[in-house]
Amino acid sequence: MTSAAEAHPGQPIRLFFMDEARVGQKGRSGRRWWMRGQRPAGRCDGRFQSAYIFAAVEPETGSAFGLVLPHVSTEAMSLFLAQFAATLEPDTHAVVVLDGAGWHIAKDLRVPDTVTLVRLPAYSPELNPVERIWLYLRERFLSERVFPDTDRTPEREGRSSARAEHHLARDGYDDTVARRYSCQPAA
């Protein structure tokens, strides 16, 4: 943060954490209370179609940005960063903390001038608060989902971040949830 502030004097610096998660078919079933010795009824899909949610969260305010993309790659990460940078206020600089995935550190990754990337230490997902948000979303919204066919998975439906935010807000997810789950200490 200090080096970003020194490199961009006079600009407000915002701290975001970023991660991506695979969703779609072959998801997890979640947890339920049920009668001892019996399995609860639940949906399960044996197909392999999936998409990836890229998300950046600002724990201090609960502000979040997300994008659903069909795959993870340097190109997808560059697209995410460009779209994310476009949402920042003018003359604002964002420090984005992320893990060391190959597409986060690739030489041909295009990082906008308004964004500085900071890598977490290796093998330390507990330091990234977005991991707790994925747990929250998987337990409440993303588990036990079966799409009728491969044309109805999230990336094929063309879900934009605005549409995804509408669905999450309808189901009780808002910036207070992002703030609460991203500010919790790691368990």
Secondary structure, DSSP 8 states (H G I E B T S, - for coil): -HHHHHHSTTS-EEEEEEEEEEEESS---------TT------------EEEEEEEEETTTTEEEEEEESS-SHHHHHHHHHHHHHHS-TT-EEEEEE---GGGS-TT----TTEEEEE--TT-GGG-THHHHHHHHIIIIITT---SSGGGSHHHHT--HHHHHHHHHHTT--HHHHHHHHSS---
